[in-house]
Amino acid sequence: MALVLGAQVGDAFLVGRRRIRVQSIDGPGQVTVERDDGRKFPIGSEGLTEVLPDVFVGVGPDPATWRLRLLFEAPLTVLIRRDDRVQK
């Protein structure tokens, strides 16, 4: 089962011991996320992208609004949470 979290540019998430940050919104259903090592990943609504071993990210639908929703799929042993320490 996937975890869906609302996000905006600059928001960061801790995925296990790694940090993933929303770098930009590139168009409808298209965003770029950046990992803490500087590697960037284009993420789209058409599928999931592996950003860490066994951790996949996609853009989730939000039919009621235009807000960005990130969809995370990872093993249950990987903790995923917002990183409130990162400034936007």
C-alpha positions in Angstrom: 0.0 0.0 0.0 1.3 3.5 -0.9 1.7 6.5 1.3 0.4 9.8 -0.2 1.5 13.1 1.2 0.7 16.6 0.1 3.7 18.6 -0.9 5.0 21.9 -2.4 8.3 23.2 -3.7 10.9 23.1 -1.0 9.2 20.4 1.2 11.5 17.7 2.3 10.9 14.1 3.5 13.0 11.7 5.4 13.0 8.3 3.8 14.9 6.0 6.1 18.1 7.9 6.8 18.0 9.9 3.5 16.4 13.2 2.6 14.3 13.8 -0.5 13.3 17.4 -1.4 10.8 18.7 -3.9 12.9 20.9 -6.1 10.4 22.1 -8.7 7.0 21.6 -10.3 7.6 21.2 -14.0 4.1 21.0 -15.3 0.8 19.1 -14.7 1.7 15.8 -13.0 5.5 16.5 -13.4 7.9 17.4 -10.6 11.6 17.1 -9.9 12.9 15.8 -6.5 16.4 16.0 -5.2 18.1 13.5 -3.0 20.5 14.6 -0.2 23.5 13.6 -2.4 22.4 16.1 -5.1 21.0 13.5 -7.5 17.8 14.7 -9.2 14.9 12.6 -10.4 12.1 13.6 -12.7 8.8 12.3 -11.3 5.6 11.9 -13.2 2.1 10.8 -12.8 2.4 8.0 -15.4 4.5 5.7 -13.2 6.8 5.3 -10.2 10.5 6.2 -10.2 13.0 4.5 -7.9 14.8 7.2 -5.9 16.4 4.8 -3.4 16.8 1.0 -3.4 13.2 -0.4 -3.1 11.8 3.1 -2.6 9.6 4.5 -5.4 8.0 7.9 -5.8 5.2 9.1 -8.1 2.8 12.0 -8.4 -0.6 11.1 -6.9 -3.9 12.4 -8.2 -5.8 15.0 -6.4 -9.0 15.5 -8.3 -10.4 18.2 -6.0 -7.6 20.7 -6.2 -4.3 21.5 -8.0 -2.2 20.6 -5.0 0.8 18.3 -5.4 0.5 14.9 -3.9 3.6 12.6 -3.7 3.0 8.9 -3.7 5.7 6.8 -1.9 6.0 3.0 -2.1 8.6 1.4 0.1 9.0 -1.7 2.4 7.3 -1.4 5.7 10.7 -1.3 7.4 11.5 2.1 5.8 10.2 5.0 7.8 8.8 7.9 5.7 8.0 11.3 7.3 8.1 15.0 6.7 11.4 16.8 7.5 10.3 20.0 9.2 13.9 21.0 9.9 14.5 22.0 6.2 13.7 25.6 5.3 11.9 26.3 2.1 
